[in-house]
Amino acid sequence: MRTAQATTAVAFAILSVGAAAQTYPAKPIRCIVPFPPGGTADIQARLLFEKLGPKLGQQVIIDNRGGANGSIGMELTARSPADGYSIVLATVGTWVINPYLYKLSYDVLDFAPIIHVATTPGVLIVHPSLPVHSVKELIALAKRRPGELTFGSAGIGGFGHMSGELFSQMAQVKMSHVPYKGSGPSTADLIGGHIQILFNSAVPSVPHVKSGKVRALATTGAKRMSILPELPTIAESGLTGYENSTWTGIGAPPKTPRAATERLNKELNAVLQLPEVQTAMKNDGSEITGGTPEAYHERLKRDLAKFGKIVKAAGIKTEQ
């Protein structure tokens, strides 16, 4: 009798889980984007969720919550109900660099991973007056003039800053970092000759490279970019092993049901295969990643270790 009751209970539990998976989602989903509208994370969120909504049968509402390099939106997500109806799409800095720069109330590894969306390499550009035309020449000049060359970035702890620090550490050179509040001001100051070097996003850099206002030396990724196929990577150019790219990923509050994250992962992988999405990503210089929640969780752990070493070696601190 007990065996029959136990079997019935197990069967009921399995049916209940299956029913829950089939009915999810039963209402709109909120995606927190921890940045103001217009940035990479926001653009990708709007591209993806416009296509995801119809697949889920529910609208995905974007909620922009900027501040503290994304930490405010991440904290809001961490405190949201773990029911599958709150998710967050954030960039590499927010996920794995902020833990070393801010006092956070959450652990990013506790978030329920959903998917690694895309990877976007950057480009190393210099002012035309700088007498270098390759990475090797830049390293040689930096060694002759320690601390004199200035490299800009869109902000402390961001992609450009980390790219420059990694470059300096691997090349064993010293350059002076000049942080800005965004890519626009840093690019403008490079064009104006106020700084000499910039590790920047590719898309805003390409027009200035083509016009001759700046000179491109290399890209920062593991392989060449489709929008700049003639430009070698930094690793190809003599700094073997160098690779740094910004990326975006989606997660949910800790303890979010597995059925919810798996459904979102499945549908998002399908969205990433849509031709119009692939074209938009390619035009933005991004490489679609996709994959399983487990693969994304492993990426989080690897990059936490990687950037922790960079931040500590460079002694990077915020004004907090």
C-alpha positions as CSV (number, residue, x, y, z in Angstrom):
1,M,0.0,0.0,0.0
2,R,2.8,2.4,1.0
3,T,4.6,1.5,-2.2
4,A,1.5,2.3,-4.3
5,Q,1.0,5.6,-2.4
6,A,4.7,6.6,-2.9
7,T,4.5,5.8,-6.6
8,T,1.3,7.8,-7.0
9,A,3.0,10.7,-5.2
10,V,6.0,10.7,-7.4
11,A,3.9,10.5,-10.5
12,F,1.8,13.4,-9.3
13,A,4.9,15.4,-8.6
14,I,6.3,14.7,-12.1
15,L,2.9,15.7,-13.7
16,S,2.8,18.9,-11.6
17,V,6.3,19.9,-12.7
18,G,5.4,19.2,-16.3
19,A,2.2,21.2,-16.1
20,A,4.1,24.1,-14.5
21,A,6.6,24.0,-17.4
22,Q,3.9,24.0,-20.0
23,T,2.0,26.9,-18.4
24,Y,5.1,29.1,-17.9
25,P,5.0,32.0,-18.5
26,A,1.4,32.9,-17.5
27,K,2.0,36.6,-17.4
28,P,4.5,39.2,-18.8
29,I,8.1,39.0,-17.8
30,R,10.2,42.0,-16.7
31,C,13.8,42.2,-17.9
32,I,15.9,44.7,-16.0
33,V,18.6,46.4,-18.0
34,P,20.9,48.0,-15.5
35,F,21.8,50.9,-17.8
36,P,20.1,53.9,-19.4
37,P,18.5,53.4,-22.8
38,G,20.7,53.4,-25.9
39,G,23.7,51.3,-24.7
40,T,24.8,47.9,-25.9
41,A,22.8,46.0,-23.3
42,D,19.6,48.0,-24.0
43,I,19.9,47.7,-27.8
44,Q,20.4,43.9,-27.5
45,A,17.5,43.5,-25.0
46,R,15.1,45.3,-27.4
47,L,16.3,43.3,-30.3
48,L,15.9,39.9,-28.5
49,F,12.8,40.5,-26.5
50,E,10.8,41.8,-29.4
51,K,11.3,38.3,-31.0
52,L,11.1,36.4,-27.7
53,G,7.6,37.7,-26.7
54,P,5.7,35.9,-29.4
55,K,7.6,32.6,-28.8
56,L,6.6,32.7,-25.1
57,G,3.1,34.0,-25.7
58,Q,3.8,36.8,-23.3
59,Q,5.3,40.3,-23.5
60,V,8.8,40.9,-22.2
61,I,8.9,44.4,-20.6
62,I,12.2,46.2,-20.5
63,D,12.9,48.1,-17.3
64,N,16.0,50.4,-17.5
65,R,17.6,50.9,-14.0
66,G,21.0,52.6,-14.4
67,G,23.5,53.5,-11.8
68,A,26.8,52.3,-10.2
69,N,28.0,50.5,-13.4
70,G,24.9,48.3,-13.4
71,S,25.0,47.3,-9.7
72,I,21.7,49.0,-8.8
73,G,19.8,47.0,-11.4
74,M,21.6,43.8,-10.4
75,E,20.6,44.4,-6.8
76,L,17.0,45.0,-7.7
77,T,17.0,41.7,-9.7
78,A,18.6,39.8,-6.8
79,R,15.8,41.1,-4.5
80,S,13.0,40.3,-7.0
81,P,10.8,37.2,-6.5
82,A,12.5,34.0,-7.8
83,D,9.4,33.0,-9.9
84,G,10.8,33.3,-13.4
85,Y,9.1,36.7,-14.1
86,S,12.1,38.9,-13.4
87,I,15.4,38.6,-15.3
88,V,18.4,40.8,-16.0
89,L,20.5,41.4,-19.1
90,A,23.9,42.9,-18.3
91,T,27.4,43.3,-19.6
92,V,30.7,41.8,-18.6
93,G,31.6,44.7,-16.3
94,T,28.4,44.4,-14.3
95,W,28.6,40.7,-14.0
96,V,32.3,40.0,-13.2
97,I,34.2,43.3,-12.6
98,N,31.8,45.1,-10.2
99,P,32.4,42.5,-7.5
100,Y,35.9,43.8,-7.2
101,L,35.0,47.5,-7.3
102,Y,31.9,47.8,-5.2
103,K,30.5,46.6,-1.9
104,L,27.7,44.4,-3.2
105,S,24.7,42.9,-1.4
106,Y,24.6,39.9,-3.8
107,D,26.9,37.3,-5.2
108,V,26.7,37.0,-9.0
109,L,27.4,33.3,-8.9
110,D,24.1,32.9,-6.9
111,F,22.1,34.2,-9.8
112,A,20.3,31.6,-11.9
113,P,22.1,31.5,-15.2
114,I,20.1,31.6,-18.4
115,I,22.2,32.3,-21.4
116,H,25.4,34.0,-22.6
117,V,24.1,36.2,-25.4
118,A,27.0,37.6,-27.4
119,T,30.6,38.5,-27.4
120,T,31.8,41.8,-28.8
121,P,35.5,42.5,-29.3
122,G,36.9,46.0,-29.3
123,V,39.5,47.9,-31.3
124,L,42.8,49.5,-30.3
125,I,43.0,52.9,-31.9
126,V,45.5,55.7,-31.6
127,H,45.8,59.4,-32.5
128,P,47.5,59.8,-36.0
129,S,50.2,61.9,-34.4
130,L,51.5,58.9,-32.4
131,P,54.4,57.5,-34.4
132,V,53.2,53.9,-34.3
133,H,51.6,51.7,-37.0
134,S,51.5,48.3,-35.2
135,V,51.1,46.8,-31.7
136,K,54.8,46.0,-31.6
137,E,55.7,49.6,-32.3
138,L,53.3,50.8,-29.6
139,I,54.9,48.5,-27.1
140,A,58.4,49.6,-28.0
141,L,57.3,53.3,-27.7
142,A,55.6,52.7,-24.3
143,K,58.8,51.0,-23.0
144,R,60.9,54.0,-24.1
145,R,58.5,56.4,-22.5
146,P,57.1,54.7,-19.3
147,G,54.0,56.4,-17.9
148,E,54.0,59.1,-20.6
149,L,51.5,57.6,-23.0
150,T,47.8,58.1,-22.1
151,F,45.0,55.7,-22.8
152,G,41.4,56.5,-22.4
153,S,38.3,54.5,-21.5
154,A,34.6,54.9,-21.1
155,G,34.9,54.6,-17.4
156,I,36.7,53.0,-14.4
157,G,36.3,49.2,-14.5
158,G,34.7,49.1,-18.0
159,F,35.8,47.2,-21.0
160,G,38.2,49.8,-22.3
161,H,39.9,50.2,-18.9
162,M,40.3,46.4,-18.4
163,S,41.6,46.1,-22.0
164,G,44.3,48.7,-21.4
165,E,45.3,47.3,-18.0
166,L,45.6,43.8,-19.4
167,F,47.6,45.1,-22.4
168,S,50.0,46.9,-20.0
169,Q,50.4,43.9,-17.7
170,M,51.0,41.4,-20.6
171,A,53.4,43.8,-22.5
172,Q,55.1,44.9,-19.3
173,V,54.7,48.6,-20.0
174,K,53.3,51.5,-18.0
175,M,50.6,53.7,-19.5
176,S,48.5,56.4,-17.8
177,H,44.7,55.7,-17.7
178,V,42.3,58.6,-18.3
179,P,38.6,57.6,-17.5
180,Y,35.7,59.3,-19.2
181,K,31.9,59.2,-18.7
182,G,31.1,57.2,-21.8
183,S,32.6,56.2,-25.1
184,G,31.5,59.4,-26.9
185,P,33.7,61.8,-24.8
186,S,36.7,59.5,-24.8
187,T,36.5,59.1,-28.6
188,A,36.1,62.9,-29.0
189,D,39.2,63.5,-26.9
190,L,41.2,60.9,-28.8
191,I,40.3,62.7,-32.1
192,G,41.2,66.0,-30.5
193,G,44.6,64.7,-29.5
194,H,44.0,65.1,-25.7
195,I,44.7,61.4,-25.2
196,Q,46.9,59.1,-27.4
197,I,45.4,55.6,-27.2
198,L,41.9,54.2,-26.8
199,F,40.5,50.7,-26.4
200,N,37.1,51.3,-27.8
201,S,33.9,49.6,-29.1
202,A,34.3,48.9,-32.8
203,V,31.1,50.4,-34.2
204,P,31.7,54.0,-33.0
205,S,35.3,53.7,-34.0
206,V,34.9,52.5,-37.6
207,P,33.8,55.8,-39.2
208,H,36.7,57.7,-37.6
209,V,39.2,55.0,-38.8
210,K,37.9,55.2,-42.3
211,S,38.0,59.0,-42.3
212,G,41.6,59.0,-41.0
213,K,40.8,60.8,-37.8
214,V,42.2,57.9,-35.8
215,R,44.5,55.0,-36.7
216,A,43.5,51.4,-35.9
217,L,46.2,49.0,-34.8
218,A,44.4,45.8,-33.9
219,T,41.3,44.3,-32.5
220,T,41.0,42.9,-28.9
221,G,39.2,39.6,-29.5
222,A,40.4,36.0,-30.1
223,K,39.8,36.3,-33.8
224,R,39.4,39.0,-36.4
225,M,36.1,40.9,-36.6
226,S,33.8,40.6,-39.6
227,I,33.4,44.3,-39.9
228,L,37.2,44.9,-39.8
229,P,38.5,41.8,-41.5
230,E,41.8,43.4,-42.6
231,L,42.7,44.3,-39.0
232,P,44.8,41.8,-37.0
233,T,44.1,40.8,-33.4
234,I,46.4,42.1,-30.7
235,A,47.5,38.4,-30.2
236,E,48.3,38.1,-33.9
237,S,50.3,41.3,-33.7
238,G,52.9,40.1,-31.2
239,L,51.2,40.0,-27.8
240,T,50.5,36.3,-27.8
241,G,47.6,35.2,-25.6
242,Y,46.0,38.6,-25.4
243,E,42.2,38.5,-25.6
244,N,39.6,40.7,-24.1
245,S,36.0,41.3,-25.3
246,T,32.9,42.7,-23.7
247,W,29.9,40.4,-23.6
248,T,26.3,40.3,-22.5
249,G,24.5,37.6,-20.5
250,I,21.1,37.0,-19.0
251,G,20.3,35.7,-15.5
252,A,17.5,35.5,-13.0
253,P,17.2,35.9,-9.2
254,P,18.8,33.2,-7.1
255,K,16.7,30.0,-6.8
256,T,14.6,30.8,-9.8
257,P,12.9,27.5,-10.9
258,R,14.9,25.4,-13.3
259,A,11.8,24.9,-15.5
260,A,11.6,28.7,-16.1
261,T,15.3,29.2,-16.9
262,E,15.4,26.2,-19.3
263,R,12.3,27.5,-21.1
264,L,13.9,30.9,-21.5
265,N,17.2,29.4,-22.6
266,K,15.5,27.3,-25.2
267,E,13.5,30.1,-26.7
268,L,16.4,32.6,-26.6
269,N,18.7,30.2,-28.4
270,A,16.0,30.0,-31.1
271,V,15.8,33.8,-31.3
272,L,19.6,34.1,-31.7
273,Q,19.4,31.9,-34.8
274,L,16.9,34.2,-36.5
275,P,18.5,35.7,-39.7
276,E,17.5,39.2,-38.8
277,V,19.0,38.9,-35.3
278,Q,22.2,37.5,-36.6
279,T,22.5,40.3,-39.2
280,A,21.9,43.0,-36.5
281,M,24.5,41.4,-34.2
282,K,27.0,41.1,-37.0
283,N,26.5,44.8,-38.0
284,D,27.2,45.7,-34.4
285,G,30.5,43.8,-34.4
286,S,29.1,41.1,-32.1
287,E,29.5,37.4,-32.3
288,I,26.4,35.4,-31.1
289,T,27.3,32.9,-28.3
290,G,24.1,31.2,-27.0
291,G,24.5,27.8,-25.4
292,T,23.3,26.2,-22.1
293,P,22.8,27.8,-18.7
294,E,25.7,25.7,-17.4
295,A,28.1,27.0,-20.1
296,Y,27.2,30.6,-19.2
297,H,27.8,29.8,-15.5
298,E,31.2,28.5,-16.3
299,R,32.0,31.7,-18.3
300,L,31.0,33.7,-15.2
301,K,33.4,31.8,-13.0
302,R,36.3,32.0,-15.5
303,D,35.9,35.7,-16.0
304,L,35.6,36.5,-12.3
305,A,39.0,34.9,-11.8
306,K,40.5,36.6,-14.9
307,F,39.4,40.1,-14.0
308,G,40.0,39.7,-10.3
309,K,43.7,39.3,-11.2
310,I,43.7,42.3,-13.5
311,V,42.0,44.6,-11.0
312,K,44.3,43.5,-8.1
313,A,47.5,43.8,-10.2
314,A,46.5,47.3,-11.4
315,G,45.3,48.5,-8.0
316,I,42.0,49.7,-9.5
317,K,39.7,51.4,-7.1
318,T,36.4,53.4,-7.5
319,E,35.6,56.6,-5.7
320,Q,33.2,54.7,-3.5
